[in-house]
Amino acid sequence: MDEVRREYRWYLQGCRHLGVEPRLERSLFLVHYDRYQRLTQTIQRYEERRRRRVSRRRGTAYQDDVFLERLMQSIREEQEKLEPLAAAVSMGEAFDMGEGGAGVPAVRLPNIPVLVGAGAKLPPHLDPEPWARDP
């Protein structure tokens, strides 16, 4: 149940960062996101099965029957309809894990050259006698 709350929170955060109004309540979100995960697993299993069959046939072109290809096409189309939901969850997770920044490095102060001899002066806040050294 904790995982469900976390995924829904990621969905809300992702919608906020995308600038989209969240359209799904928690119960509808669970139904749709669970469906998206099952569709993704089905597509992955089908692709693994297809690779195994091709490797068994020693590189010949393997073609599934037409029914299975049409079925997989409809599954892919349904998964594409649920892609915005998964994108919002993914973006919310990235921001929650601290990976959602702009990718800009932090500001680095320039290296101050070390002064030697007469030019060597302590910074004003560390200098005990600034009146003696300031011209």
N, CA, C and O of each residue as an XYZ file, in Angstrom:
540
protein
N       0.817     -1.189      0.000
C       0.000      0.000      0.000
C       0.866      1.260      0.000
O       0.495      2.283     -0.575
N       2.039      1.166      0.663
C       2.955      2.294      0.707
C       3.472      2.618     -0.692
O       3.642      3.786     -1.041
N       3.722      1.581     -1.488
C       4.196      1.778     -2.859
C       3.142      2.489     -3.707
O       3.473      3.317     -4.555
N       1.877      2.161     -3.471
C       0.786      2.792     -4.210
C       0.737      4.281     -3.885
O       0.578      5.104     -4.787
N       0.869      4.633     -2.618
C       0.863      6.033     -2.220
C       2.042      6.779     -2.846
O       1.912      7.924     -3.280
N       3.192      6.107     -2.883
C       4.384      6.731     -3.439
C       4.208      6.985     -4.941
O       4.559      8.059     -5.429
N       3.671      6.009     -5.673
C       3.472      6.184     -7.115
C       2.437      7.269     -7.398
O       2.598      8.037     -8.347
N       1.395      7.343     -6.605
C       0.395      8.384     -6.801
C       0.986      9.763     -6.494
O       0.695     10.740     -7.184
N       1.807      9.828     -5.463
C       2.480     11.093     -5.135
C       3.412     11.505     -6.276
O       3.486     12.681     -6.632
N       4.129     10.518     -6.852
C       4.988     10.815     -8.006
C       4.153     11.330     -9.180
O       4.573     12.242     -9.893
N       2.975     10.745     -9.378
C       2.087     11.188    -10.443
C       1.689     12.647    -10.224
O       1.724     13.447    -11.159
N       1.316     12.991     -9.003
C       0.917     14.371     -8.704
C       2.081     15.339     -8.893
O       1.906     16.428     -9.439
N       3.276     14.936     -8.436
C       4.449     15.790     -8.604
C       4.805     15.952    -10.081
O       5.138     17.051    -10.525
N       4.734     14.864    -10.833
C       5.035     14.917    -12.259
C       4.066     15.811    -12.999
O       4.477     16.573    -13.874
N       2.780     15.736    -12.666
C       1.787     16.611    -13.294
C       2.078     18.072    -12.975
O       1.952     18.943    -13.836
N       2.465     18.328    -11.742
C       2.774     19.698    -11.335
C       3.980     20.232    -12.118
O       3.963     21.376    -12.574
N       5.023     19.411    -12.274
C       6.217     19.858    -12.992
C       5.981     19.960    -14.494
O       6.634     20.756    -15.168
N       5.060     19.168    -15.023
C       4.719     19.263    -16.443
C       3.735     20.400    -16.722
O       3.506     20.763    -17.875
N       3.163     20.949    -15.669
C       2.198     22.028    -15.824
C       0.828     21.537    -16.267
O       0.083     22.262    -16.926
N       0.500     20.303    -15.901
C      -0.771     19.693    -16.287
C      -1.602     19.474    -15.033
O      -1.071     19.115    -13.982
N      -2.878     19.686    -15.146
C      -3.787     19.424    -14.022
C      -3.985     17.921    -13.879
O      -4.359     17.266    -14.853
N      -3.745     17.344    -12.688
C      -3.973     15.904    -12.517
C      -5.436     15.559    -12.779
O      -6.340     16.153    -12.190
N      -5.659     14.587    -13.675
C      -7.025     14.255    -14.063
C      -7.575     13.045    -13.329
O      -8.787     12.829    -13.317
N      -6.713     12.261    -12.722
C      -7.153     10.987    -12.149
C      -7.168     11.034    -10.628
O      -6.258     11.568     -9.994
N      -8.215     10.467    -10.065
C      -8.250     10.242     -8.622
C      -7.381      9.034     -8.329
O      -6.921      8.349     -9.242
N      -7.164      8.779     -7.059
C      -6.279      7.681     -6.679
C      -6.771      6.337     -7.212
O      -5.971      5.553     -7.722
N      -8.057      6.056     -7.105
C      -8.574      4.752     -7.532
C      -8.438      4.574     -9.047
O      -8.050      3.501     -9.510
N      -8.754      5.615     -9.820
C      -8.595      5.526    -11.274
C      -7.128      5.451    -11.672
O      -6.760      4.739    -12.607
N      -6.301      6.192    -10.953
C      -4.868      6.132    -11.229
C      -4.350      4.713    -11.057
O      -3.595      4.217    -11.893
N      -4.759      4.056     -9.964
C      -4.295      2.688     -9.710
C      -4.699      1.750    -10.839
O      -3.901      0.918    -11.271
N      -5.915      1.875    -11.312
C      -6.399      1.005    -12.389
C      -5.582      1.231    -13.659
O      -5.101      0.278    -14.271
N      -5.427      2.493    -14.050
C      -4.728      2.795    -15.294
C      -3.231      2.487    -15.218
O      -2.655      1.957    -16.168
N      -2.604      2.818    -14.090
C      -1.168      2.572    -13.970
C      -0.872      1.075    -13.887
O       0.126      0.611    -14.437
N      -1.723      0.328    -13.211
C      -1.559     -1.127    -13.173
C      -1.711     -1.714    -14.583
O      -0.967     -2.614    -14.971
N      -2.657     -1.207    -15.323
C      -2.850     -1.661    -16.708
C      -1.623     -1.340    -17.553
O      -1.187     -2.170    -18.351
N      -1.066     -0.150    -17.384
C       0.142      0.223    -18.127
C       1.295     -0.730    -17.808
O       2.011     -1.161    -18.712
N       1.475     -1.057    -16.537
C       2.561     -1.962    -16.153
C       2.360     -3.358    -16.740
O       3.318     -3.985    -17.193
N       1.117     -3.848    -16.733
C       0.851     -5.165    -17.307
C       1.076     -5.181    -18.814
O       1.602     -6.153    -19.356
N       0.679     -4.108    -19.492
C       0.917     -4.027    -20.934
C       2.409     -3.996    -21.246
O       2.865     -4.639    -22.192
N       3.158     -3.255    -20.460
C       4.607     -3.187    -20.663
C       5.244     -4.555    -20.462
O       6.105     -4.955    -21.245
N       4.838     -5.273    -19.431
C       5.377     -6.620    -19.195
C       5.025     -7.562    -20.331
O       5.852     -8.379    -20.735
N       3.814     -7.460    -20.850
C       3.393     -8.317    -21.963
C       4.249     -8.059    -23.191
O       4.677     -9.000    -23.859
N       4.500     -6.798    -23.492
C       5.328     -6.465    -24.647
C       6.755     -6.971    -24.451
O       7.359     -7.486    -25.392
N       7.297     -6.832    -23.250
C       8.648     -7.316    -22.976
C       8.731     -8.828    -23.130
O       9.682     -9.337    -23.724
N       7.757     -9.545    -22.609
C       7.757    -11.012    -22.740
C       7.655    -11.442    -24.200
O       8.312    -12.394    -24.619
N       6.834    -10.742    -24.966
C       6.682    -11.068    -26.378
C       8.004    -10.856    -27.120
O       8.398    -11.685    -27.941
N       8.683     -9.750    -26.831
C       9.962     -9.474    -27.496
C      11.027    -10.502    -27.105
O      11.821    -10.917    -27.948
N      11.051    -10.916    -25.832
C      11.989    -11.956    -25.402
C      11.693    -13.273    -26.112
O      12.609    -13.963    -26.561
N      10.429    -13.613    -26.210
C      10.030    -14.840    -26.898
C      10.443    -14.787    -28.358
O      10.925    -15.773    -28.916
N      10.251    -13.647    -28.960
C      10.605    -13.477    -30.364
C      12.113    -13.623    -30.574
O      12.547    -14.267    -31.529
N      12.910    -13.029    -29.687
C      14.372    -13.162    -29.793
C      14.812    -14.608    -29.632
O      15.685    -15.079    -30.360
N      14.211    -15.314    -28.682
C      14.575    -16.721    -28.486
C      14.256    -17.543    -29.725
O      15.053    -18.386    -30.137
N      13.098    -17.303    -30.318
C      12.704    -18.055    -31.513
C      13.629    -17.768    -32.686
O      13.964    -18.673    -33.450
N      14.040    -16.517    -32.831
C      14.947    -16.168    -33.929
C      16.291    -16.838    -33.717
O      16.882    -17.352    -34.667
N      16.785    -16.842    -32.480
C      18.094    -17.451    -32.234
C      18.040    -18.965    -32.419
O      19.040    -19.567    -32.811
N      16.912    -19.587    -32.149
C      16.795    -21.029    -32.362
C      16.810    -21.389    -33.844
O      17.299    -22.451    -34.231
N      16.285    -20.520    -34.643
C      16.215    -20.797    -36.078
C      17.479    -20.351    -36.804
O      17.505    -20.294    -38.033
N      18.508    -20.041    -36.056
C      19.822    -19.678    -36.587
C      19.774    -18.475    -37.520
O      20.328    -18.497    -38.619
N      19.109    -17.442    -37.065
C      19.144    -16.185    -37.787
C      18.164    -16.048    -38.932
O      18.151    -15.005    -39.585
N      17.359    -17.026    -39.205
C      16.383    -16.852    -40.274
C      15.290    -15.902    -39.810
O      15.086    -15.719    -38.610
N      14.603    -15.313    -40.740
C      13.552    -14.360    -40.398
C      12.358    -15.110    -39.826
O      11.716    -15.905    -40.512
N      12.078    -14.843    -38.569
C      10.952    -15.489    -37.890
C       9.743    -14.579    -37.985
O       9.842    -13.385    -37.702
N       8.616    -15.122    -38.376
C       7.388    -14.334    -38.422
C       6.298    -15.065    -37.657
O       6.008    -16.235    -37.905
N       5.708    -14.341    -36.724
C       4.593    -14.913    -35.984
C       3.357    -14.948    -36.860
O       3.319    -14.362    -37.942
N       2.376    -15.629    -36.382
C       1.134    -15.650    -37.153
C       0.461    -14.274    -37.116
O       0.762    -13.448    -36.254
N      -0.419    -14.051    -38.028
C      -1.055    -12.748    -38.201
C      -1.890    -12.373    -36.982
O      -1.911    -11.204    -36.597
N      -2.564    -13.311    -36.378
C      -3.399    -13.027    -35.212
C      -2.562    -12.459    -34.067
O      -2.933    -11.459    -33.453
N      -1.438    -13.103    -33.787
C      -0.593    -12.652    -32.685
C      -0.005    -11.275    -32.980
O       0.103    -10.447    -32.076
N       0.374    -11.019    -34.222
C       0.904     -9.702    -34.586
C      -0.148     -8.609    -34.409
O       0.165     -7.528    -33.910
N      -1.372     -8.874    -34.806
C      -2.444     -7.892    -34.634
C      -2.738     -7.653    -33.151
O      -2.986     -6.525    -32.726
N      -2.707     -8.722    -32.388
C      -2.934     -8.603    -30.955
C      -1.859     -7.728    -30.312
O      -2.168     -6.858    -29.499
N      -0.608     -7.958    -30.674
C       0.483     -7.169    -30.109
C       0.397     -5.716    -30.571
O       0.750     -4.808    -29.819
N      -0.063     -5.490    -31.781
C      -0.229     -4.117    -32.261
C      -1.273     -3.377    -31.436
O      -1.078     -2.213    -31.085
N      -2.373     -4.041    -31.125
C      -3.404     -3.386    -30.305
C      -2.901     -3.146    -28.881
O      -3.252     -2.143    -28.260
N      -2.087     -4.056    -28.366
C      -1.510     -3.867    -27.031
C      -0.566     -2.668    -27.032
O      -0.586     -1.865    -26.099
N       0.259     -2.541    -28.069
C       1.168     -1.390    -28.159
C       0.398     -0.071    -28.271
O       0.785      0.931    -27.671
N      -0.682     -0.078    -29.033
C      -1.485      1.142    -29.166
C      -2.102      1.546    -27.833
O      -2.147      2.729    -27.492
N      -2.574      0.560    -27.085
C      -3.164      0.875    -25.777
C      -2.101      1.373    -24.807
O      -2.358      2.259    -23.993
N      -0.910      0.800    -24.897
C       0.173      1.263    -24.035
C       0.555      2.705    -24.378
O       0.849      3.497    -23.482
N       0.554      3.047    -25.654
C       0.884      4.414    -26.057
C      -0.137      5.420    -25.532
O       0.211      6.569    -25.259
N      -1.379      5.003    -25.392
C      -2.391      5.899    -24.835
C      -2.113      6.213    -23.368
O      -2.467      7.284    -22.876
N      -1.477      5.271    -22.677
C      -1.192      5.458    -21.254
C       0.202      6.037    -20.999
O       0.596      6.206    -19.845
N       0.953      6.343    -22.068
C       2.303      6.889    -21.921
C       2.342      8.198    -21.124
O       3.238      8.352    -20.294
N       1.419      9.152    -21.329
C       1.489     10.385    -20.529
C       1.392     10.137    -19.024
O       2.027     10.836    -18.234
N       0.611      9.159    -18.636
C       0.493      8.798    -17.224
C       1.837      8.306    -16.696
O       2.289      8.724    -15.630
N       2.468      7.418    -17.454
C       3.759      6.878    -17.033
C       4.834      7.962    -17.046
O       5.730      7.955    -16.201
N       4.754      8.886    -17.992
C       5.733      9.979    -18.040
C       5.614     10.865    -16.808
O       6.624     11.297    -16.254
N       4.391     11.135    -16.379
C       4.190     11.953    -15.181
C       4.740     11.249    -13.948
O       5.365     11.882    -13.097
N       4.510      9.942    -13.847
C       5.034      9.174    -12.701
C       6.557      9.181    -12.732
O       7.201      9.361    -11.698
N       7.130      8.987    -13.905
C       8.579      8.953    -14.038
C       9.206     10.297    -13.685
O      10.232     10.349    -13.007
N       8.587     11.383    -14.145
C       9.119     12.711    -13.823
C       8.994     13.001    -12.340
O       9.909     13.567    -11.741
N       7.880     12.623    -11.741
C       7.722     12.827    -10.301
C       8.735     12.023     -9.507
O       9.247     12.493     -8.491
N       9.027     10.819     -9.962
C      10.035      9.991     -9.287
C      11.408     10.630     -9.409
O      12.168     10.648     -8.441
N      11.738     11.155    -10.583
C      13.041     11.791    -10.777
C      13.197     13.005     -9.865
O      14.264     13.208     -9.286
N      12.156     13.808     -9.733
C      12.237     14.972     -8.849
C      12.283     14.553     -7.390
O      12.939     15.206     -6.578
N      11.600     13.477     -7.048
C      11.593     13.002     -5.670
C      12.950     12.429     -5.282
O      13.380     12.559     -4.136
N      13.620     11.797     -6.238
C      14.923     11.203     -5.971
C      16.068     12.205     -6.141
O      17.233     11.856     -5.951
N      15.740     13.438     -6.496
C      16.772     14.451     -6.639
C      17.456     14.445     -7.985
O      18.515     15.056     -8.125
N      16.892     13.775     -8.992
C      17.523     13.703    -10.295
C      16.842     14.619    -11.294
O      17.169     14.585    -12.480
N      15.919     15.423    -10.848
C      15.135     16.200    -11.788
C      15.622     17.617    -11.996
O      14.861     18.477    -12.441
N      16.868     17.870    -11.683
C      17.369     19.218    -11.848
C      17.597     19.574    -13.300
O      17.350     18.774    -14.202
N      18.071     20.780    -13.507
C      18.276     21.268    -14.860
C      19.574     20.760    -15.465
O      19.789     20.932    -16.665
N      20.430     20.152    -14.694
C      21.686     19.663    -15.216
C      22.743     20.747    -15.293
O      23.759     20.559    -15.962
N      22.537     21.870    -14.632
C      23.495     22.958    -14.638
C      24.394     22.797    -13.423
O      23.898     22.615    -12.310
N      25.719     22.861    -13.617
C      26.597     22.704    -12.459
C      26.480     23.879    -11.492
O      26.044     24.966    -11.871
N      26.864     23.655    -10.270
C      26.802     24.699     -9.255
C      27.792     25.812     -9.585
O      28.783     25.592    -10.281
N      27.515     26.981     -9.085
C      28.387     28.127     -9.338
C      29.704     27.929     -8.605
O      29.731     27.608     -7.417
N      30.801     28.128     -9.341
C      32.127     28.011     -8.733
C      32.772     29.387     -8.708
O      32.818     30.083     -9.722
N      33.260     29.765     -7.559
C      33.954     31.041     -7.466
C      35.310     30.911     -8.139
O      35.929     29.849     -8.069
N      35.783     31.961     -8.785
C      37.091     31.885     -9.452
C      38.205     31.765     -8.418
O      38.084     32.238     -7.288
N      39.274     31.131     -8.828
C      40.435     31.008     -7.945
C      41.129     32.363     -7.843
O      41.469     32.975     -8.856
N      41.331     32.815     -6.637
C      41.988     34.101     -6.412
C      43.490     33.841     -6.355
O      43.945     32.989     -5.591
N      44.260     34.572     -7.160
C      45.707     34.329     -7.152
C      46.320     34.730     -5.806
O      45.872     35.665     -5.142
N      47.332     34.003     -5.445
C      48.024     34.281     -4.199
C      48.968     35.453     -4.434
O      49.770     35.439     -5.369
N      48.866     36.459     -3.584
C      49.734     37.628     -3.707
C      50.939     37.467     -2.780
O      50.830     36.959     -1.665
N      52.079     37.913     -3.276
C      53.324     37.766     -2.519
C      53.959     39.142     -2.359
O      53.811     40.005     -3.224
N      54.650     39.337     -1.280
C      55.408     40.568     -1.078
C      54.521     41.717     -0.665
O      53.654     41.569      0.197
N      54.745     42.888     -1.297
C      54.041     44.102     -0.921
C      52.562     44.015     -1.271
O      51.728     44.664     -0.639
N      52.242     43.213     -2.278
C      50.847     43.097     -2.683
C      50.041     42.182     -1.782
O      48.813     42.144     -1.868
N      50.732     41.438     -0.910
C      50.020     40.505     -0.044
C      49.264     41.276      1.028
O      49.847     42.012      1.824
N      47.992     41.091      1.025
C      47.148     41.783      1.981
C      46.100     40.796      2.477
O      45.558     40.014      1.696
N      45.825     40.831      3.736
C      44.772     39.979      4.281
C      43.416     40.508      3.843
O      43.268     41.707      3.606
N      42.438     39.644      3.733
C      41.085     40.134      3.449
C      40.654     41.075      4.579
O      41.063     40.893      5.726
N      39.833     42.075      4.259
C      39.482     43.090      5.277
C      38.899     42.513      6.556
O      39.153     43.047      7.636
N      38.138     41.458      6.468
C      37.529     40.936      7.689
C      38.525     40.162      8.552
O      38.235     39.873      9.713
N      39.711     39.815      7.994
C      40.728     39.105      8.776
C      41.897     40.005      9.174
O      42.719     39.617     10.004
N      41.977     41.167      8.607
C      43.114     42.059      8.864
C      42.946     42.733     10.227
O      41.954     43.429     10.448
N      43.914     42.534     11.156
C      43.779     43.138     12.485
C      44.060     44.647     12.487
O      43.544     45.369     13.340
N      44.874     45.126     11.540
C      45.213     46.546     11.506
C      44.995     47.094     10.094
O      45.976     47.382      9.409
N      43.757     47.250      9.632
C      43.535     47.689      8.255
C      44.002     49.140      8.027
O      44.378     49.500      6.912
N      43.976     49.959      9.073
C      44.382     51.369      8.915
C      45.855     51.497      8.538
O      46.264     52.471      7.905
N      46.656     50.487      8.942
C      48.090     50.581      8.666
C      48.411     50.141      7.239
O      49.447     50.531      6.699
N      47.555     49.347      6.624
C      47.836     48.813      5.296
C      47.025     49.457      4.181
O      47.439     49.376      3.024
N      45.919     50.077      4.460
C      45.117     50.699      3.391
C      45.707     52.042      3.005
O      45.972     52.866      3.880
N      45.919     52.285      1.722
C      46.487     53.598      1.321
C      45.492     54.707      1.457
O      45.808     55.860      1.164
